[in-house]
Amino acid sequence: MSEQVYRVDAATRDALGRVAVFMGGDSAEREVSLNSGAAVVSALQSAGVDAFGVDVRGCLLKAVENPQFDRVFIALHGRGGEDGTLQAILAQAGLPYTGSEVLASALAMDKLRSKYVFEGCNLPTPRFRAMGAVEEADDVLAALRAPLSVKPSREGSSIGIRKVSTREELVAAYEEASQHDSLVLVEEWIEGPEFTVSVLQGRALPAIGLSTDHEFYDYDAKYLANDTQYRIPCGLAPEQEVELQRLAVEAFQVIGCRTWGRVDVMQDRDGQFWLLEVNTSPGMTDHSLVPMAARAAGISFEELVVRILKDTLGEARA
């Protein structure tokens, strides 16, 4: 017997009106965003929502000129769509949109500054330094304990991330990362299992444990590989998972995020959890983690996207 497809009632459909799903964009995550957007459009339509896709390219202001829609589901990833830029434009245009508002979107996208927030709120995050030039390599190595993770501060999908142990590797990794962003984050590498916790409307969904033969959960492991393992249950003792979920929700809240997102966490050999980052517009592809966690909680993909979208019916966004 097939499962009944989640559908909105007539009142909700009318309240939501015509929905534009913004996808694509010009960031390094364009292809992933197109896949996310197509999945969201299909799910919303299956749920009875009047939705259509918009491939947003070039000047974002043009996307809101004479809009033929009532609200926006943001399925853009990376710069322009996830970093507060689009959110500010939509707010100024008076168009309701999904997810976090301007400040939280910008802050979460900037891994370096979000770590300053974690640190200031006494939340555990790996020791780190900002690196702005090759000449700073010796100072970074003196301040931090190798191995290190080097990453562009304002990219997603693990783009430009490398693990390094020597000065030569650090310099090469910095030069690669700085091609993506002038701001480069260097942090101590945490050896141990990786977990991700999706947050939906203030509550943590079941944690997912990640395993890959790659050195870490990189772009290929996220979107291309078929041998990446996703553990639900995550493999932690119940009390540890509760601790992990509490930490994820707290990180989500201190950044100021709303409605939905995903928090990435490492666990070291001593069992300590360490916050890596918060994602405010996570992937929604067939490899994506938020839909996976939602299914484990008994929430279909159709219900998930509708719940995210229905939050735009509330108070005015800024």
Rosetta silent file (secondary structure, phi, psi, omega in degrees, C-alpha in Angstrom):
SEQUENCE: MSEQVYRVDAATRDALGRVAVFMGGDSAEREVSLNSGAAVVSALQSAGVDAFGVDVRGCLLKAVENPQFDRVFIALHGRGGEDGTLQAILAQAGLPYTGSEVLASALAMDKLRSKYVFEGCNLPTPRFRAMGAVEEADDVLAALRAPLSVKPSREGSSIGIRKVSTREELVAAYEEASQHDSLVLVEEWIEGPEFTVSVLQGRALPAIGLSTDHEFYDYDAKYLANDTQYRIPCGLAPEQEVELQRLAVEAFQVIGCRTWGRVDVMQDRDGQFWLLEVNTSPGMTDHSLVPMAARAAGISFEELVVRILKDTLGEARA
SCORE:     score description
SCORE:     0.000 S_00000001
   1 L     0.000  126.343 -176.357    0.000    0.000    0.000 S_00000001
   2 L   -77.017  150.995  179.164    1.526    3.319   -1.060 S_00000001
   3 L   -71.835  145.573  177.829    1.941    6.166    1.395 S_00000001
   4 L   -74.280  131.817 -179.373   -0.516    9.031    1.190 S_00000001
   5 L   -75.360  133.565  178.638    1.108   12.163   -0.240 S_00000001
   6 L   -66.111  132.488  179.179    1.032   15.155    2.080 S_00000001
   7 L  -137.459  147.129  177.636   -1.210   17.941    0.722 S_00000001
   8 L   -80.676  155.888  175.338   -2.173   21.392    1.945 S_00000001
   9 L   -82.513  171.411 -174.855   -5.786   22.331    2.520 S_00000001
  10 H   -62.293  -37.934 -178.567   -7.528   24.934    0.366 S_00000001
  11 H   -65.826  -41.824  178.586   -7.151   27.703    2.970 S_00000001
  12 H   -66.859  -42.794  178.469   -3.389   27.167    3.253 S_00000001
  13 H   -58.203  -44.039 -179.333   -2.995   26.990   -0.524 S_00000001
  14 H   -68.135  -38.114 -179.983   -4.830   30.285   -0.931 S_00000001
  15 H   -65.864  -38.521 -179.741   -2.863   31.929    1.890 S_00000001
  16 H   -70.850  -32.849  179.923    0.468   30.888    0.373 S_00000001
  17 L    66.862 -148.174 -178.925   -0.522   32.155   -3.073 S_00000001
  18 E   -88.831  129.124 -173.219    1.968   31.831   -5.915 S_00000001
  19 E  -114.859  124.920  174.457    5.384   30.675   -4.746 S_00000001
  20 E   -97.265  126.799  175.643    8.657   31.268   -6.587 S_00000001
  21 E   -97.657  107.627 -179.804   11.440   28.828   -5.758 S_00000001
  22 E   -81.171  129.132 -176.298   14.713   30.706   -6.281 S_00000001
  23 E  -146.770  175.040  175.729   17.527   28.393   -7.374 S_00000001
  24 E    82.970  -99.540 -178.970   20.742   28.281   -9.377 S_00000001
  25 L    76.003 -170.488 -175.849   22.471   31.589   -8.862 S_00000001
  26 L  -115.774    8.195 -177.188   26.071   32.428   -9.697 S_00000001
  27 L   -79.145  175.918  177.775   27.913   30.926   -6.734 S_00000001
  28 L   -66.952  -12.333 -178.886   30.241   27.922   -6.766 S_00000001
  29 L  -102.083   22.358 -175.367   27.273   25.851   -5.559 S_00000001
  30 H   -55.176  -49.229 -175.270   25.091   26.585   -8.596 S_00000001
  31 H   -64.492  -39.771  177.320   24.639   22.979   -9.743 S_00000001
  32 H   -63.874  -41.637  179.968   23.712   21.757   -6.281 S_00000001
  33 H   -63.150  -39.799  177.439   21.232   24.620   -5.960 S_00000001
  34 H   -60.789  -40.812  178.152   19.561   23.730   -9.256 S_00000001
  35 H   -67.013  -42.658  177.798   19.059   20.183   -7.994 S_00000001
  36 H   -59.979  -48.882 -177.380   17.743   21.446   -4.644 S_00000001
  37 H   -61.556  -41.658  179.235   15.363   23.854   -6.323 S_00000001
  38 H   -62.494  -40.037  178.918   13.975   21.254   -8.707 S_00000001
  39 H   -66.084  -40.414 -179.899   13.288   18.905   -5.785 S_00000001
  40 H   -66.729  -44.444  178.387   11.560   21.663   -3.799 S_00000001
  41 H   -57.996  -47.830 -179.410    9.384   22.707   -6.748 S_00000001
  42 H   -60.038  -43.387 -178.368    8.308   19.114   -7.339 S_00000001
  43 H   -67.904  -42.883  178.773    7.491   18.559   -3.664 S_00000001
  44 H   -63.428  -43.059  178.364    5.526   21.785   -3.315 S_00000001
  45 H   -63.266  -40.391  178.020    3.526   21.042   -6.443 S_00000001
  46 H   -62.609  -31.144  179.298    2.824   17.507   -5.204 S_00000001
  47 L   -82.223   -1.589  177.803    1.542   19.051   -1.972 S_00000001
  48 L    93.280   11.139  179.084   -0.863   21.237   -3.916 S_00000001
  49 L   -87.403  140.933  177.224    1.059   24.513   -3.692 S_00000001
  50 E   -79.195   88.390 -173.672    1.128   26.840   -6.701 S_00000001
  51 E  -125.455  151.160  175.800    4.904   26.825   -7.091 S_00000001
  52 E  -150.194  158.851 -176.978    7.373   27.332   -9.922 S_00000001
  53 E   -94.637  147.085  175.978   11.134   27.582  -10.269 S_00000001
  54 E  -130.965  117.696  175.118   13.208   30.668  -11.033 S_00000001
  55 E   -83.077  105.102 -174.388   16.863   30.353  -12.043 S_00000001
  56 E   -88.601  116.324  179.013   18.273   33.515  -10.509 S_00000001
  57 L  -135.587  153.735  178.394   21.354   34.771  -12.332 S_00000001
  58 L    71.978 -141.876 -175.641   23.085   38.110  -12.591 S_00000001
  59 L   -67.097  119.878 -178.330   21.621   41.112  -10.799 S_00000001
  60 H   -67.053  -26.274 -179.388   19.415   39.922   -7.950 S_00000001
  61 H   -60.669  -32.502 -178.771   17.385   43.131   -8.073 S_00000001
  62 H   -66.249  -25.045 -177.996   15.924   42.038  -11.411 S_00000001
  63 H   -68.849  -19.040 -178.272   14.428   38.955   -9.771 S_00000001
  64 H  -113.432   10.036  174.804   12.030   41.128   -7.765 S_00000001
  65 L   -76.054  124.788  179.931   11.087   43.638  -10.448 S_00000001
  66 L    47.093   58.267 -175.079    7.347   43.360  -11.106 S_00000001
  67 L   -65.621  137.861  176.510    7.134   40.016   -9.298 S_00000001
  68 L  -103.932   40.908 -178.540    4.494   37.567  -10.473 S_00000001
  69 L  -153.721  165.471 -174.745    4.548   35.719   -7.156 S_00000001
  70 L  -104.134  -23.891 -178.970    3.588   36.240   -3.514 S_00000001
  71 E  -159.459  168.094 -173.644    6.512   34.713   -1.630 S_00000001
  72 E  -126.795  130.292  166.768    9.878   33.032   -2.191 S_00000001
  73 E   -95.762  116.053 -176.756   11.258   29.673   -1.171 S_00000001
  74 E   -85.999  112.545  175.065   15.029   30.198   -1.158 S_00000001
  75 L  -115.237   21.054  176.381   16.844   27.139   -2.523 S_00000001
  76 L   -83.448  145.062  177.278   19.994   29.078   -3.377 S_00000001
  77 L  -122.052  144.982  175.113   23.273   28.020   -1.760 S_00000001
  78 L    85.627 -162.312 -172.599   26.387   30.090   -1.237 S_00000001
  79 L   -64.035  146.395  179.510   27.058   33.727   -1.969 S_00000001
  80 L    90.130  -49.302 -176.166   24.263   35.957   -3.123 S_00000001
  81 L  -101.693  -22.187 -173.540   21.477   33.626   -2.072 S_00000001
  82 L  -117.319   -5.163 -169.431   22.516   32.402    1.355 S_00000001
  83 L  -104.821   13.688  178.700   24.610   35.247    2.754 S_00000001
  84 L    99.856  -17.529 -178.440   21.957   37.883    3.481 S_00000001
  85 H   -64.055  -54.834  179.498   22.165   39.678    0.128 S_00000001
  86 H   -64.461  -38.874 -179.537   19.000   38.181   -1.350 S_00000001
  87 H   -59.557  -40.651  179.087   17.279   38.285    2.030 S_00000001
  88 H   -66.246  -40.693 -179.467   17.841   42.063    2.233 S_00000001
  89 H   -65.011  -44.657  179.766   16.519   42.592   -1.290 S_00000001
  90 H   -65.243  -39.107  178.712   13.395   40.530   -0.628 S_00000001
  91 H   -63.081  -43.323  179.527   12.786   42.326    2.675 S_00000001
  92 H   -66.016  -31.345  178.889   13.043   45.716    0.971 S_00000001
  93 H   -81.152   -5.954 -179.803   10.662   44.522   -1.749 S_00000001
  94 L    73.699   24.716 -178.345    8.172   43.410    0.885 S_00000001
  95 L  -103.458  120.815  177.077    8.264   39.802   -0.301 S_00000001
  96 L   -62.425  145.038 -178.456    8.085   37.061    2.346 S_00000001
  97 E  -143.715  158.287 -177.710   10.891   34.484    2.097 S_00000001
  98 L   -80.523  156.410  169.622   11.899   31.242    3.759 S_00000001
  99 L    84.202 -160.701 -172.826   14.626   30.725    6.304 S_00000001
 100 L   -73.991  158.336 -178.196   16.815   33.052    8.298 S_00000001
 101 L   -83.321 -171.356 -169.470   16.796   36.813    8.072 S_00000001
 102 H   -59.837  -55.834 -173.827   19.538   39.135    6.836 S_00000001
 103 H   -63.369  -47.110 -178.640   21.899   39.247    9.822 S_00000001
 104 H   -64.190  -38.235  179.427   21.733   35.542   10.676 S_00000001
 105 H   -63.203  -45.542 -179.690   22.197   34.563    7.025 S_00000001
 106 H   -65.701  -41.655 -177.162   25.278   36.753    6.676 S_00000001
 107 H   -67.883  -44.299 -179.549   26.733   35.631    9.990 S_00000001
 108 H   -66.381  -35.395  179.641   26.235   31.909    9.391 S_00000001
 109 H   -66.398  -28.683 -179.581   27.731   32.179    5.905 S_00000001
 110 L   -92.741   96.848 -175.051   30.881   33.708    7.394 S_00000001
 111 H   -60.714  -35.729 -179.429   32.464   30.747    9.196 S_00000001
 112 H   -64.526  -51.247 -176.052   35.120   32.907   10.836 S_00000001
 113 H   -72.388  -28.909  174.566   32.742   35.398   12.410 S_00000001
 114 H   -67.400  -31.876  176.482   30.261   32.722   13.423 S_00000001
 115 H   -69.524  -32.896  173.447   33.112   31.069   15.325 S_00000001
 116 H   -60.233  -39.176  178.672   33.723   34.372   17.133 S_00000001
 117 H   -66.504  -46.657  178.058   30.081   34.181   18.225 S_00000001
 118 H   -56.037  -46.793 -177.842   30.422   30.556   19.367 S_00000001
 119 H   -62.296  -43.802 -179.346   33.564   31.467   21.285 S_00000001
 120 H   -67.117  -25.063  178.904   31.945   34.522   22.860 S_00000001
 121 L   -97.687   12.405  178.044   28.950   32.432   23.963 S_00000001
 122 L    59.486   36.170  173.328   31.188   29.730   25.461 S_00000001
 123 L   -98.062  139.978 -174.246   30.140   27.138   22.899 S_00000001
 124 L   -71.450  124.527  175.714   32.842   24.606   21.966 S_00000001
 125 L  -144.750  145.119 -177.727   34.476   25.213   18.608 S_00000001
 126 L   -56.341  144.969  177.015   37.983   24.213   17.422 S_00000001
 127 L   -58.711  145.090 -169.197   40.739   26.756   18.087 S_00000001
 128 E  -151.557  166.469  172.615   41.219   28.959   15.037 S_00000001
 129 E  -146.275  150.098  168.641   42.905   31.906   13.385 S_00000001
 130 E   -85.387  140.994  179.339   42.115   34.147   10.440 S_00000001
 131 E  -126.101  124.290 -175.518   44.819   34.091    7.765 S_00000001
 132 L  -117.532   -1.156 -179.727   45.152   36.963    5.327 S_00000001
 133 L  -162.803  153.666  178.206   48.555   36.410    3.728 S_00000001
 134 H   -57.401  -35.023 -177.088   51.142   33.708    3.070 S_00000001
 135 H   -63.236  -14.117 -179.396   53.530   35.570    5.383 S_00000001
 136 H   -87.587    0.414 -173.902   51.285   34.690    8.336 S_00000001
 137 H   -58.724  -45.354 -177.846   51.901   30.937    7.977 S_00000001
 138 H   -63.857  -40.101  179.524   54.567   30.720   10.696 S_00000001
 139 H   -65.716  -39.173  179.232   52.427   32.650   13.185 S_00000001
 140 H   -64.569  -44.864 -179.926   49.421   30.428   12.473 S_00000001
 141 H   -65.601  -31.888  178.326   51.457   27.255   12.958 S_00000001
 142 H   -72.784  -30.552 -175.744   52.867   28.614   16.211 S_00000001
 143 H   -85.349  -28.077 -174.416   49.406   29.485   17.527 S_00000001
 144 L  -119.115  159.271 -179.207   47.591   26.290   16.544 S_00000001
 145 L   -99.566  119.740  178.391   48.328   22.592   16.844 S_00000001
 146 L   -71.147  154.572    3.796   48.627   20.707   13.535 S_00000001
 147 L   -73.683  160.217 -175.678   47.003   19.070   11.691 S_00000001
 148 E  -125.667  157.256  172.039   44.864   21.992   10.591 S_00000001
 149 E  -107.207  130.900  179.477   41.834   22.605    8.416 S_00000001
 150 E  -117.766  126.960 -175.813   42.105   25.446    5.912 S_00000001
 151 E  -149.795  148.045  170.526   38.913   26.769    4.320 S_00000001
 152 E   -61.822  139.660 -176.024   37.472   29.859    2.653 S_00000001
 153 L   -70.785  -29.960 -172.503   35.425   31.645    5.284 S_00000001
 154 L  -123.422   46.643  170.873   32.443   32.348    3.047 S_00000001
 155 L  -124.734  164.885  178.064   31.996   29.276    0.861 S_00000001
 156 L  -126.214 -173.911  177.397   29.843   26.188    1.352 S_00000001
 157 L    56.878   28.321  178.496   29.698   22.529    0.310 S_00000001
 158 L    60.439   23.543  179.634   33.273   22.029    1.584 S_00000001
 159 L   -69.832  129.513  175.134   34.613   23.952   -1.422 S_00000001
 160 L    78.713   10.520 -177.999   38.298   24.843   -1.073 S_00000001
 161 L   -88.987  136.769  175.657   38.868   22.922    2.179 S_00000001
 162 E  -140.859  149.280  174.260   42.171   21.115    2.781 S_00000001
 163 E   -97.285  132.803 -175.823   43.826   19.302    5.675 S_00000001
 164 E  -135.142  156.441  177.457   47.443   20.348    6.286 S_00000001
 165 L  -131.079  -22.743 -175.587   50.286   19.493    8.645 S_00000001
 166 L  -118.087  167.971  178.458   53.344   21.393    7.372 S_00000001
 167 H   -61.392  -43.130 -178.940   54.180   24.970    6.447 S_00000001
 168 H   -61.128  -42.515  178.649   54.403   24.072    2.785 S_00000001
 169 H   -66.786  -37.719  178.879   50.963   22.438    2.865 S_00000001
 170 H   -63.806  -43.956  179.657   49.518   25.402    4.743 S_00000001
 171 H   -62.123  -45.998 -179.976   50.831   27.867    2.180 S_00000001
 172 H   -63.367  -41.321 -179.921   49.472   25.805   -0.720 S_00000001
 173 H   -67.386  -39.158  177.411   46.094   25.383    0.991 S_00000001
 174 H   -62.079  -45.138 -178.438   45.920   29.098    1.782 S_00000001
 175 H   -62.075  -37.223  177.451   46.659   30.006   -1.829 S_00000001
 176 H   -69.224  -47.502 -177.787   43.883   27.666   -2.999 S_00000001
 177 H   -64.025  -36.403 -177.612   41.348   28.865   -0.425 S_00000001
 178 L   -70.916  -12.510  172.556   42.131   32.528   -1.095 S_00000001
 179 L   -71.838  -24.017  178.915   41.071   32.024   -4.715 S_00000001
 180 L   -93.515  -27.394 -173.913   37.551   31.529   -3.364 S_00000001
 181 L  -161.094  137.047  176.939   37.622   34.158   -0.620 S_00000001
 182 L   -69.506  -17.234  179.856   40.006   36.842    0.635 S_00000001
 183 L  -103.660  116.827 -176.827   39.115   35.714    4.149 S_00000001
 184 E  -116.228  131.962  179.546   40.629   32.315    5.029 S_00000001
 185 E  -102.500  129.558  174.654   39.848   30.373    8.201 S_00000001
 186 E  -118.895  125.881  179.363   42.436   28.031    9.720 S_00000001
 187 E  -137.572  158.589  179.567   41.315   25.822   12.589 S_00000001
 188 E   -66.438  137.499 -178.204   42.624   22.818   14.462 S_00000001
 189 L   -77.212  128.125  176.937   41.630   19.523   12.906 S_00000001
 190 L   -97.804  118.828 -179.322   39.350   17.388   15.088 S_00000001
 191 L   -90.653  119.468 -179.699   40.008   13.689   14.615 S_00000001
 192 L   154.352 -174.248 -176.380   36.872   11.650   15.132 S_00000001
 193 L   -71.915  150.676  177.716   33.344   11.086   13.862 S_00000001
 194 E  -108.419  142.432  178.485   31.304   13.838   12.195 S_00000001
 195 E  -131.733  155.445  172.474   27.647   14.495   12.879 S_00000001
 196 E  -134.574  139.768 -178.777   25.046   16.833   11.490 S_00000001
 197 E  -124.005  120.235  175.465   21.877   17.976   13.208 S_00000001
 198 E   -85.625  141.833  178.587   18.981   19.512   11.305 S_00000001
 199 E  -117.524  129.091 -179.455   16.864   22.069   13.111 S_00000001
 200 E  -132.066  115.019  176.320   13.235   22.588   12.151 S_00000001
 201 L    51.463   47.620  172.477   11.064   25.219   13.819 S_00000001
 202 L    87.609   -3.340 -178.565   13.093   25.301   17.009 S_00000001
 203 E  -122.469  146.274  178.055   13.558   21.553   17.443 S_00000001
 204 E   -82.745  134.008  171.847   16.417   19.248   16.553 S_00000001
 205 L   -83.917  170.004  179.394   15.666   16.369   14.197 S_00000001
 206 L   -53.816  135.056  179.219   17.458   13.022   14.665 S_00000001
 207 L   -68.811  149.511  177.806   21.232   13.431   14.365 S_00000001
 208 E  -116.373  128.738  172.829   22.998   11.835   11.412 S_00000001
 209 E   -90.466  138.272 -175.005   26.423   10.233   11.697 S_00000001
 210 E  -114.515  132.839  176.661   28.616   10.598    8.605 S_00000001
 211 E  -134.628  135.056  179.240   31.211    8.116    7.374 S_00000001
 212 L  -148.431  152.076  174.076   33.279    8.351    4.210 S_00000001
 213 L   -77.854  -11.165  176.087   36.455    6.838    2.779 S_00000001
 214 L   -71.063  165.207 -179.166   37.498   10.383    1.854 S_00000001
 215 L   -62.311  -30.931  173.979   39.780   12.248    4.241 S_00000001
 216 L  -155.751  178.556 -176.440   36.726   14.222    5.328 S_00000001
 217 L   -77.803   78.059 -173.237   33.126   14.860    4.246 S_00000001
 218 L   -90.282 -172.303 -176.157   34.117   16.840    1.142 S_00000001
 219 H   -58.438  -45.524 -179.502   32.167   17.951   -1.948 S_00000001
 220 H   -62.450  -43.109 -179.807   32.457   14.559   -3.662 S_00000001
 221 H   -64.697  -33.689 -178.079   31.343   12.705   -0.532 S_00000001
 222 H   -73.889  -42.193 -166.871   28.387   15.073   -0.149 S_00000001
 223 H  -120.903  -18.723 -171.949   27.035   15.113   -3.678 S_00000001
 224 L  -116.620  -39.981 -174.447   28.704   12.576   -5.956 S_00000001
 225 L   -70.343  145.738  176.800   29.881    9.474   -4.095 S_00000001
 226 L  -103.205   -0.393 -177.847   27.545    6.543   -3.607 S_00000001
 227 L  -106.325    5.268  174.646   29.571    4.940   -0.811 S_00000001
 228 L   -67.906  134.937 -177.450   29.141    7.692    1.804 S_00000001
 229 E  -104.061  132.911  178.427   27.413    6.215    4.849 S_00000001
 230 E  -117.125  119.394 -174.679   24.688    8.045    6.747 S_00000001
 231 E  -103.529  115.052  171.475   23.833    6.597   10.164 S_00000001
 232 L  -135.437  108.196    4.712   20.344    7.084   11.579 S_00000001
 233 L   -60.727  156.295 -169.647   20.357    6.306   14.487 S_00000001
 234 L   -76.772  -11.416  179.207   23.644    8.163   14.579 S_00000001
 235 L   100.400   -6.502  177.673   25.471    5.626   16.770 S_00000001
 236 L   -84.431  156.260  170.005   25.674    7.731   19.906 S_00000001
 237 L   -63.674  150.500 -176.584   24.252    6.707   23.259 S_00000001
 238 H   -51.705  -42.301 -178.260   20.828    8.333   23.805 S_00000001
 239 H   -69.248  -30.471  176.399   22.138   10.813   26.364 S_00000001
 240 H   -70.343  -39.655  178.592   24.980   11.819   24.029 S_00000001
 241 H   -65.036  -38.645  176.511   22.570   12.433   21.161 S_00000001
 242 H   -60.771  -42.731  177.728   20.445   14.612   23.411 S_00000001
 243 H   -61.994  -44.125  178.828   23.590   16.596   24.306 S_00000001
 244 H   -61.519  -45.697  179.955   24.486   16.915   20.614 S_00000001
 245 H   -63.644  -40.802  178.491   20.990   18.083   19.695 S_00000001
 246 H   -61.384  -43.250  179.439   20.977   20.622   22.537 S_00000001
 247 H   -62.928  -41.786 -179.489   24.307   22.030   21.351 S_00000001
 248 H   -63.402  -45.060  179.676   23.042   22.282   17.758 S_00000001
 249 H   -64.544  -39.082  179.318   19.881   24.147   18.748 S_00000001
 250 H   -64.996  -42.554  177.668   21.895   26.507   20.945 S_00000001
 251 H   -62.319  -42.946  178.339   24.317   27.252   18.096 S_00000001
 252 H   -58.339  -42.528 -176.208   21.376   27.827   15.746 S_00000001
 253 H   -74.307  -39.027 -177.335   19.824   30.252   18.222 S_00000001
 254 H   -69.801  -27.352  174.159   22.943   32.275   19.072 S_00000001
 255 H   -73.935  -23.146  178.749   23.531   32.947   15.369 S_00000001
 256 L    94.818   22.302 -175.233   19.911   34.139   15.226 S_00000001
 257 L   -74.358  161.302 -178.755   18.641   31.620   12.684 S_00000001
 258 L  -135.523  151.408  171.037   14.984   30.925   11.984 S_00000001
 259 L    67.935  -64.745 -174.641   12.724   28.109   10.800 S_00000001
 260 E  -153.125  159.991  177.614   15.249   25.613    9.474 S_00000001
 261 E   170.704 -170.773 -178.169   18.906   24.874    8.990 S_00000001
 262 E  -145.172  140.044 -178.299   21.657   22.397    9.726 S_00000001
 263 E  -119.049  127.594 -178.492   24.506   22.382   12.230 S_00000001
 264 E  -101.502  132.979 -171.617   27.733   20.444   11.577 S_00000001
 265 E  -138.560  142.042  171.302   29.621   19.032   14.560 S_00000001
 266 E  -106.839  155.381  172.591   32.735   16.916   15.178 S_00000001
 267 E  -124.253  128.264 -178.771   33.368   14.621   18.145 S_00000001
 268 L   -85.623 -179.568 -174.714   36.916   14.039   19.330 S_00000001
 269 L   -65.381  -20.390  179.068   38.393   10.854   20.768 S_00000001
 270 L   -89.486    0.905  179.297   37.442   11.966   24.298 S_00000001
 271 L    90.039    1.597 -179.728   33.775   12.306   23.341 S_00000001
 272 L   -77.523  136.495  176.339   33.774   16.134   23.311 S_00000001
 273 E   -90.872  143.684 -178.854   31.593   17.802   20.645 S_00000001
 274 E  -133.181  123.779  179.884   32.986   20.706   18.601 S_00000001
 275 E   -73.137  133.987  174.012   30.888   23.079   16.483 S_00000001
 276 E  -101.123  -57.229 -175.928   32.006   23.639   12.906 S_00000001
 277 E  -166.082  166.762  174.553   29.294   25.741   11.276 S_00000001
 278 E  -117.053  134.618  178.125   25.614   26.505   10.788 S_00000001
 279 E  -110.086  124.350 -176.334   23.973   26.244    7.353 S_00000001
 280 L   -97.082  -12.034  175.081   20.900   28.431    6.782 S_00000001
 281 L  -140.158   71.057 -173.839   19.950   27.150    3.315 S_00000001
 282 L   -68.437  165.390  178.230   21.082   23.507    3.265 S_00000001
 283 L   -62.219  148.787  177.403   20.981   21.212    0.270 S_00000001
 284 L  -130.024   38.073  178.448   17.695   19.583   -0.698 S_00000001
 285 L   -90.703 -177.704 -179.915   19.021   17.040   -3.207 S_00000001
 286 L   -70.462  -12.133  175.690   18.652   13.241   -3.123 S_00000001
 287 L   -98.547    0.021 -166.309   21.935   13.142   -1.140 S_00000001
 288 L   -79.262  154.717 -168.539   20.876   15.881    1.270 S_00000001
 289 H   -90.224  -34.152 -179.878   20.801   15.564    5.021 S_00000001
 290 H   -63.481  -49.440  176.347   17.838   17.674    6.129 S_00000001
 291 H   -59.921  -34.068  178.998   15.271   15.616    4.164 S_00000001
 292 H   -64.480  -45.602  178.855   16.985   12.463    5.447 S_00000001
 293 H   -66.540  -37.733  179.018   16.664   13.586    9.068 S_00000001
 294 H   -63.101  -43.112  178.499   13.077   14.670    8.491 S_00000001
 295 H   -59.356  -39.929  179.341   12.166   11.228    7.129 S_00000001
 296 H   -64.333  -24.411  178.313   13.660    9.654   10.243 S_00000001
 297 L   -93.493    6.217  178.906   11.329   11.879   12.275 S_00000001
 298 L    82.619   19.393 -179.091    8.320   10.791   10.205 S_00000001
 299 L  -108.612  117.094  179.537    8.176   13.984    8.129 S_00000001
 300 L   -70.035  164.526  179.088    7.846   13.511    4.378 S_00000001
 301 H   -62.143  -39.415  179.005    9.685   15.768    1.961 S_00000001
 302 H   -62.155  -45.526  179.323    6.389   17.386    0.944 S_00000001
 303 H   -65.096  -38.953  179.897    5.491   18.140    4.558 S_00000001
 304 H   -57.657  -51.843 -176.314    9.009   19.434    5.231 S_00000001
 305 H   -68.759  -33.448  177.598    8.973   22.033    2.456 S_00000001
 306 H   -68.301  -41.521  178.364    5.423   23.109    3.283 S_00000001
 307 H   -62.084  -40.653  176.719    6.287   23.584    6.961 S_00000001
 308 H   -62.555  -44.378 -177.160    9.290   25.702    5.976 S_00000001
 309 H   -68.521  -38.218 -177.478    7.147   27.731    3.582 S_00000001
 310 H   -63.617  -23.204  176.941    4.260   28.227    6.007 S_00000001
 311 H   -65.229  -17.166  177.569    6.570   30.108    8.368 S_00000001
 312 H   -76.596   -7.423  178.110    6.536   32.946    5.827 S_00000001
 313 H   -82.606   -5.232 -176.310    2.877   33.556    6.717 S_00000001
 314 L   -83.301 -141.976 -174.345    3.891   34.934   10.111 S_00000001
 315 L   -68.145  164.060 -179.782    5.332   38.281   11.094 S_00000001
 316 L   -61.747  142.909 -179.857    7.143   40.613    8.708 S_00000001
 317 L   -95.075  155.094  178.058   10.729   39.631    7.914 S_00000001
 318 L  -132.826    0.000    0.000   13.732   41.923    8.108 S_00000001
